[in-house]
Amino acid sequence: MSETFIIDEWLWSDLNGNNGEQKQKEAFSFLETLYKKCDKIAVAKSSKFQQKEWNFSKSATDLIKRKIARFYFGSIRSDPRKYEEIDIEREEIVGIENIDPDDIYLIKTHYKTKASIITTDNKLINALQSKNIPCKQRDQFLQDYKL
């Protein structure tokens, strides 16, 4: 059975190499595994995730980043079975405190898709868990996400 995931911006920091070569390899391995499985990512239209996705594509100048961009945009982003763009403009959220306004799009995307949110933000994880919104910490998720 396929799963849908909501990934926050850690993916772009990792793929860009901002968090080191190992994190970059792990993030790319995640994309390859997502491609091989019947899974997909749900992405809010005009979100910070999409802004960073676009910025990555513009700044992918070295060989490794170009390879990542070519794979991501050719195999994930362009395939509706792997990438679902979600319109959250009219979605409301109620009763969730202590959320950074920049993260609201993740919760709205969850409300529309019921997908798990994958993040590195422990404060966000605590807030989501208090409302029984499925979420996982990036490192644990990637460790568990295997073929």
Secondary structure by P-SEA (a helix, b strand, c coil): cbbbbbbcaaaaaaaaccccaaaaaaaaaaaaaaaaccbbbbbccccaaaaaaaaaaaacccaaaaaaaaaaaaccccccccbbbbbcccccccccccccccaaaaaaaaaaccbbbbbccaaaaaaaaaaccccccaaaaaaaccc
